[in-house]
């Protein structure tokens, strides 16, 4: 048996992906929050799903909100880091926006649980989640900065506020997964291209894809 | 005092918009479900917010799920009826898709409560809400039918599955309202145009807007 780490001994064998009890708790909570709802899930039920005592869970997370916060933070950490990198990069803005949308879409499609569905929880508007909201707002602002540079290159005049749509388009993956119960098959090719087209962009998509791949290899 | 309708007498004066007790219950429930969460809201609390006894509430709605179902049905009824009308109409597909997206966006922006935020509730995946899901799927399919006609007119080759994006774009209004705590100012002009641009459409937007307005006047 793997070392159960701090807290009381485990009731049984590890049954979830994750190399640490913390990762197992997060995985179980993500499943229960997305499938049964956040308010409907007690920390007791999360502990049961991992096969540990509630006291052991409290060793890792003092409250249910702390578990939710950790899960949410994970959903924006990598896209946010990549967006900051891409803003500093030289190169065409369209390829940079495509690279960001592509990475973010792939992550939203391939994550084990559809955690983005929790973004609309009323609980997230409380002060407890302000630091998460700030980080997600930063990601949204970075998308908008890249989009403005694409707009500056283009000749088409589009409606005001359009720079916020690429971010919103990427997050539609969450709704597709929720409605279809599966990752949207076409999204990884579809969404990054659509993120450019809403900006009135019309160019050689194959060339942008090649340039975006080169950027991704360098930055990640 | 207005006749309170069936059930026990009202505890106090009407305090919500709505000309019937049923409408007041729906308004109070919409506020509580969107601000405090569905699982966190009891029918008792809804009755209190209306100023009626719980027994009177049960006269109108047997269960909390029945209240939710009525609220959700309202969100799709008019766009669904309009989409069916527009599919039968003659005229350019771009103007018809613009007219649908425009009506739907305006409704999502102007509704008193951001009810679309409830679409991601895990409760909606249960059998109780199948008929709502079927109707929302019909709306999505009608959007896709109109989008395919726009694509058929165009010369641009876009990614597979793109016909589902106009519907998804319109629903991003829900996320904007949830994040900003207010209706997105630019959405009514922005979203319908973006619904065309994701399809690779590039044309005279002013002409499409005029044609769409003419269609809306005729169909609604």
Contacts between the chains, C-beta under 8 A, distances in Angstrom:
chain1	res1	chain2	res2	distance
A	34	B	122	6.9
A	35	B	122	5.7
A	36	B	122	5.9
A	37	B	38	7.7
A	37	B	39	5.3
A	37	B	121	6.9
A	37	B	122	5.0
A	37	B	123	6.9
A	38	B	37	7.7
A	38	B	39	7.8
A	39	B	37	5.3
A	39	B	38	7.8
A	39	B	39	3.6
A	39	B	40	5.0
A	40	B	39	5.0
A	40	B	122	8.0
A	117	B	120	4.5
A	119	B	175	7.3
A	119	B	178	7.6
A	120	B	117	4.5
A	120	B	120	5.6
A	120	B	174	7.5
A	120	B	175	7.1
A	120	B	178	5.2
A	121	B	37	6.8
A	122	B	34	6.9
A	122	B	35	5.7
A	122	B	36	5.9
A	122	B	37	4.9
A	122	B	40	8.0
A	123	B	37	6.9
A	125	B	181	7.7
A	140	B	179	8.0
A	156	B	202	7.0
A	158	B	193	6.8
A	158	B	197	7.2
A	159	B	186	6.5
A	159	B	189	4.8
A	159	B	190	4.3
A	159	B	193	5.0
A	159	B	194	7.4
A	160	B	186	5.0
A	160	B	189	7.3
A	160	B	190	6.9
A	161	B	184	7.2
A	161	B	185	7.3
A	161	B	186	3.2
A	161	B	187	7.5
A	161	B	190	5.0
A	162	B	186	8.0
A	162	B	190	5.9
A	162	B	194	6.7
A	164	B	176	7.7
A	165	B	169	7.4
A	165	B	172	7.4
A	165	B	190	7.2
A	165	B	194	5.6
A	168	B	169	7.6
A	168	B	172	4.0
A	168	B	175	6.3
A	168	B	176	7.0
A	169	B	165	7.4
A	169	B	168	7.6
A	169	B	169	6.9
A	169	B	172	7.4
A	169	B	198	7.7
A	171	B	172	7.3
A	171	B	175	6.3
A	172	B	165	7.4
A	172	B	168	4.0
A	172	B	169	7.4
A	172	B	171	7.3
A	172	B	172	6.5
A	174	B	120	7.5
A	175	B	119	7.3
A	175	B	120	7.1
A	175	B	168	6.3
A	175	B	171	6.2
A	176	B	164	7.7
A	176	B	168	7.0
A	178	B	119	7.6
A	178	B	120	5.2
A	179	B	140	8.0
A	181	B	125	7.7
A	184	B	161	7.2
A	185	B	161	7.3
A	186	B	159	6.5
A	186	B	160	5.0
A	186	B	161	3.2
A	186	B	162	8.0
A	187	B	161	7.5
A	189	B	159	4.8
A	189	B	160	7.3
A	190	B	159	4.3
A	190	B	160	6.9
A	190	B	161	5.0
A	190	B	162	6.0
A	190	B	165	7.2
A	193	B	158	6.8
A	193	B	159	5.0
A	194	B	159	7.4
A	194	B	162	6.7
A	194	B	165	5.6
A	194	B	198	4.5
A	197	B	158	7.3
A	197	B	197	5.3
A	197	B	198	5.1
A	197	B	199	7.8
A	197	B	200	6.2
A	198	B	169	7.7
A	198	B	194	4.5
A	198	B	197	5.1
A	198	B	198	5.6
A	199	B	197	7.8
A	200	B	197	6.2
A	200	B	202	7.2
A	202	B	156	7.0
A	202	B	200	7.2
A	202	B	202	6.1
